[in-house]
Amino acid sequence: MGTQDLIPIITDLQDLTSLRNICRLSSQILKFAGKNLIYPGITTQEIDSIVHTSIVDDLKAYPSPLNYSGFPNSICTSINNIICHGIPDSRPLADSDIINIDVTLFKDGFHGDTSCTFLVNPDAVDALGKELVEATKEALDIGIRVCGPGVPFREIGNAISEFALINGFSVSEDLTGHGIGRHFHQPPLVFHHENDEPEVMKPGMVFTIEPILCQGESEAFLWPDGWTISTADGGRSAQFEHTVLVTEDGVEVLTE
């Protein structure tokens, strides 16, 4: 049995309905946070608390990261040089910060995962920071555009890494996209750097694409808390993420 044989394929219409719904709700929460909760002076603990209440009380869903392998909060909040898995804390956001909010929800048997990097105050973030964020968003779009039935998964990473290199950024090789559905993380691993993985996409496969671009080197450093991952050289990083479904004739972005 090869790795591809372990990748779940979703074809049941009820399952697809539940999957699309939870992805829509995940996107809804992320957009709510971006519109209402990203401003100078607010703490990431406050963002986490408000988002948690919205997920549980308003949407009757569950925040997938909470207690996942011991993670203590409902969302990940990664600021500036934090590559991913930032734990919400009492530090107030500064005007010049960039921050990634990573949201995953669970409801009716399925998970939906999405993230976005926001400028806390667009007028205060320098040109290089804005360039990093825009390039990372474009890298995600490039990765999505190559997807479709019969396409090798390696084409995602190859396209993203080529784009990043041309634009002067490095791509984190420590974190990957992943299959998602009934499980928060499942096969396949989706690499965003150049690779030669042999698996091929098939209709019904669901996975995340979530490239992380770095202004300096992509080498990562794991903090003593066991979760927070930062760039080793202190350079800023940005990340964008969608959950996608391979269809018979292309790809559907579920967390648009």
C-alpha positions in Angstrom: 0.0 0.0 0.0 1.5 3.4 -1.0 1.1 6.7 0.7 -1.6 7.8 -1.7 -3.8 4.9 -0.7 -4.0 6.4 2.8 -5.3 9.7 1.5 -9.1 9.9 2.2 -11.4 10.8 -0.7 -14.7 12.5 0.0 -17.5 11.8 -2.5 -20.6 11.4 -0.2 -22.8 14.4 -0.8 -23.8 14.8 2.8 -20.1 14.7 3.8 -19.3 17.3 1.2 -22.2 19.5 2.5 -20.8 19.3 6.0 -17.3 19.9 4.9 -18.3 23.0 2.8 -20.3 24.3 5.7 -17.5 24.1 8.3 -15.0 25.7 5.9 -17.5 28.5 5.3 -17.8 29.0 9.0 -14.0 29.0 9.5 -13.7 31.7 6.8 -16.4 33.7 8.4 -14.6 33.7 11.8 -11.3 34.7 10.2 -12.9 37.5 8.3 -14.7 38.7 11.5 -11.3 38.7 13.4 -9.6 40.6 10.6 -12.3 43.2 10.3 -13.0 43.8 14.0 -10.1 42.6 16.2 -6.8 43.7 14.5 -5.8 47.1 15.8 -3.1 48.6 18.0 -3.4 48.0 21.7 -5.5 44.8 21.6 -3.8 41.7 23.0 -3.8 38.3 21.3 -5.4 36.9 24.4 -8.3 39.3 23.9 -8.6 38.2 20.2 -8.5 34.6 21.2 -11.2 35.0 23.9 -13.6 36.9 21.5 -13.1 34.4 18.7 -13.6 31.5 21.1 -16.9 32.9 22.2 -18.0 33.5 18.6 -17.1 29.9 17.6 -18.7 28.2 20.6 -21.7 30.3 21.4 -22.6 31.8 18.0 -21.7 29.0 15.6 -22.1 26.0 18.0 -18.8 24.7 16.7 -15.5 23.8 18.4 -12.1 25.4 17.9 -9.9 22.5 16.7 -6.6 23.8 18.1 -7.9 23.9 21.7 -6.3 21.1 23.6 -5.0 19.6 20.4 -1.8 17.8 21.6 -1.9 20.2 24.6 -2.2 23.5 22.6 -3.7 25.9 25.2 -5.8 28.2 23.0 -8.5 28.3 20.3 -6.5 30.1 17.6 -2.8 30.6 16.7 -1.6 34.2 16.6 1.9 34.6 15.0 3.4 38.1 15.0 6.3 39.4 12.9 9.1 36.8 13.1 6.9 34.0 14.4 6.5 31.5 11.6 3.5 29.7 13.2 1.8 28.3 16.3 2.1 31.5 18.2 0.3 31.2 21.5 -2.0 34.2 22.4 -0.7 36.3 25.3 -0.9 39.7 27.0 1.4 41.5 24.5 -0.6 44.4 22.9 -0.3 44.7 19.2 1.8 47.6 17.9 1.0 49.7 14.8 3.9 48.3 12.8 3.1 44.6 13.5 2.0 42.0 11.0 0.0 39.1 12.5 -1.2 35.8 11.2 -4.4 34.5 12.6 -4.9 30.8 12.1 -8.5 29.4 12.5 -9.7 25.8 12.4 -13.2 24.9 13.3 -14.9 21.5 13.9 -18.6 20.7 13.5 -20.7 17.9 12.2 -17.7 15.6 12.0 -15.4 17.8 9.9 -12.6 20.3 10.3 -12.1 23.5 8.2 -8.7 25.3 8.3 -7.7 28.8 7.1 -5.4 31.6 8.0 -4.4 35.1 6.9 -1.7 37.6 7.7 -3.0 41.1 8.6 -1.3 44.5 8.8 -2.2 45.9 12.2 -1.9 49.5 10.9 -1.4 49.6 7.1 0.0 53.2 7.4 2.6 52.1 9.9 3.9 48.9 8.4 7.0 49.5 6.2 7.1 48.8 2.5 9.1 45.5 3.0 6.5 44.2 5.4 3.7 45.0 3.0 5.7 43.4 0.1 6.2 40.2 2.2 2.5 39.9 3.0 1.3 40.5 -0.6 3.9 38.1 -2.0 2.8 35.4 0.5 -0.9 35.9 -0.5 0.1 35.5 -4.2 2.2 32.4 -3.3 -1.0 30.8 -2.0 -3.0 31.7 -5.1 -0.2 30.3 -7.3 -0.2 27.0 -5.3 -3.9 26.7 -5.7 -3.9 27.4 -9.4 -1.7 24.4 -10.2 -4.1 22.0 -8.5 -6.4 19.6 -10.3 -7.0 15.9 -10.9 -3.9 14.1 -12.1 -1.5 16.8 -11.0 1.4 15.7 -8.8 1.4 17.3 -5.3 5.0 18.4 -5.9 3.8 21.0 -8.4 2.4 23.1 -5.5 5.8 23.4 -3.8 7.7 23.8 -7.1 5.5 26.7 -8.2 5.5 28.4 -4.9 9.3 28.1 -4.4 10.0 29.4 -7.9 7.8 32.5 -7.2 9.4 33.1 -3.8 12.9 32.9 -5.2 12.2 35.3 -8.0 10.8 37.8 -5.5 13.7 37.5 -3.0 12.0 35.4 -0.3 12.7 32.0 1.2 10.1 29.4 1.9 9.7 27.6 5.2 10.5 23.9 4.9 9.6 23.1 8.5 5.8 23.4 8.1 3.6 21.8 5.5 0.0 21.8 4.4 -2.0 18.6 5.2 -5.0 16.6 4.5 -8.0 17.6 6.5 -11.6 16.4 6.9 -12.7 14.0 9.6 -9.3 14.5 11.1 -7.5 17.8 11.8 -4.3 16.4 10.2 -4.2 13.5 7.9 -2.4 12.5 4.7 -1.1 14.0 2.4 1.7 16.3 3.5 1.7 19.3 1.2 5.2 20.7 0.8 5.6 24.4 -0.2 9.3 24.1 -1.2 10.7 22.4 -4.2 10.3 18.6 -3.8 9.9 15.4 -5.8 7.0 13.8 -3.9 5.3 11.2 -6.2 1.7 11.4 -5.0 -0.9 12.6 -7.5 -4.2 14.5 -6.8 -7.5 12.7 -7.3 -11.1 14.1 -7.2 -12.4 14.1 -3.6 -9.0 14.8 -1.9 -9.2 17.6 0.6 -6.1 19.4 1.9 -4.7 22.7 3.0 -2.2 24.9 1.2 -0.5 27.3 3.6 2.9 28.7 2.4 5.1 30.6 4.8 7.5 33.1 3.2 10.4 34.6 5.1 12.3 37.8 4.5 15.6 36.3 5.5 16.6 32.6 6.0 13.8 30.1 6.5 15.6 28.2 9.2 13.3 27.9 12.2 13.7 27.9 16.0 11.3 26.1 18.3 10.6 28.0 21.6 10.8 26.3 25.0 6.9 26.3 25.1 7.0 23.5 22.6 4.8 25.3 20.1 6.0 28.7 19.0 8.2 28.6 16.0 10.2 31.6 15.0 12.7 32.4 12.3 16.2 31.8 13.5 17.5 35.0 12.1 14.7 37.2 13.4 13.4 38.1 10.0 9.7 38.5 9.5 7.5 35.8 8.0 3.9 35.7 6.7 1.4 32.9 6.0 -1.9 32.5 4.1 -3.9 29.3 4.1 -7.0 27.8 2.4 -8.6 24.4 2.5 -9.2 23.1 -1.0 -11.1 20.2 -2.6 -9.9 18.5 -5.8 -12.8 18.2 -8.2 -13.3 16.3 -11.5 -12.1 19.2 -13.5 -10.1 21.5 -11.2 -10.1 22.6 -7.6 -12.6 24.3 -5.3 -11.4 26.7 -2.6 -13.6 25.8 0.4 -12.5 28.6 2.7 -12.8 31.5 0.2 
